[in-house]
Amino acid sequence: MVKARQDERLSRAFKALSNPTRLRIYQQVKNKPADELTDTGCKLVDFINSLKVGAPTVSHHIKELVNAGLIRVERQGKFMTCYLEEEMREELRRFLE
């Protein structure tokens, strides 16, 4: 049963990452230096500016990454900040080794 649950989690993650825009968002969050990530994370506006897509589109892609367990989002005032889900990152790394 545990293996089936892990397979389902990995399947959702890979499905989310199969979209080029979501992959770029995930890479931006993943590549953010650890000290910056702790202090600031990646703001929604960062993705809008770097990907040149509208806020509703970015919000949709962020939601898909959250649902797949790849990132988490925290609201800080009027800003939404994205953080990497390290547990899922490790799970993906172990799978790909």
Secondary structure, 3 states (H helix, E strand, C coil): CHHHHHHHHHHHHHHHHCCHHHHHHHHHHHHCCHHHHHHCCEEHHHHHHHHCCCHHHHHHHHHHHHHCCCEEEEEECCEEEEEECHHHHHHHHHHHC
